[in-house]
Amino acid sequence: MAQGKNVVKVTISLPEDLYAIIEHERQAVGETRSEYLRHSVETLLRQKQEQAWDEQYRRSYQDHPETPEELAELAAWTRSGLEVWARESPWEEDEGA
């Protein structure tokens, strides 16, 4: 979320201990108070959105898990991939050197 042309200024109240932590952290990363708080809020909102997507995925998966046929196909693909990897593994070539 990049800062747009329209900016709204807000005033908030914080406990002194939280303010001190914010000041220490924002100075450590070299950001202004506005930049630090904006980035922190953006990060929090992005994490909440990702958690919502994860939860939606989990619910959807629980409602529609893989069928036995799909699991068998996945197992076959995995075995095939492992066989190719074992055949073409570059580490085996170096063992005799």
N, C-alpha and C positions, 0 to 999 in steps of 0.2 A: 504494500500500500504506500505508494509514493505520495508525498505531500502535494496536494493540488494547489491551484491558484487561490482558491477560497480557503481562508484560514479563520478559525474561530478561536478566540482566546477564552480560557476558562480559569477559574480560581478554585483550588481545592485545598482542603485542610488535611494535614497528615500528622500522625503522632511524631514527636521529636525523634524518637529512635529510628523510625522508618525513614524520615527525612535525612538523618545522618547517614544511613546506609546508602540511600539513593545518591547523595552527594559524593560519598566515597567512591561508589561504583562508577558513576558518570564521569568523575574526574579521571579515574583510572583508564577509561576508554577514550577520553578526550572529547566527549560530547557535551553540548549545551544541555541544560536541564530539559528544555523542550524536546530536543532530539532524543535524549535518553528515555524520557517518559513516553514519547510517541513510539519509539522502537519497542519498548517494553510492552505497551498496550497492543501494538500490532502483533508481536510474538505471541502474547497470551490469546488474542482472538484467533490467530492462525492455528494454534495448538487446540483450542476448543473446537474449531471447525474440523480439524483432522480427527479429533476424538469422536465427533459426531459421525463423520464418514466411516470410521472404523466400527463404531457401534452399529451403524446401518448395514455394513458389510456382514458383521457377525450375525445380526438378526436374519438377514437374507440367507446367509449360508445355513443357519439353523433351520430355516423354513424350507430350504431347497438344497440339501446336501448332495454330494456326488452319488450317482447310482453305482451299483456294483460293476456295471460295464465300464463306466468312466474310470473307476479305480483300477480295474484290470488294465485298461489302456494306458493309464499313467504308469503303472508298474512295468508294463512292457517297454514303454519309452525310456524309463529310468534304467532298466537292465541293458537296453540297447546302447544308451549313452555311456554307461559304465564300461561296456565291452569295447566300444570305440576308444574311450579314454585310456583304458588299460593297454590296448594295442598301440596307440599312438603316443603314449606317455614319454615325454622327453627325458625324464629322469632315468629310465631304464638304459638309455644310450650311454649316459655318463657313468654308470656303475662299473663298466669294464675298463674305463680310462684311468 
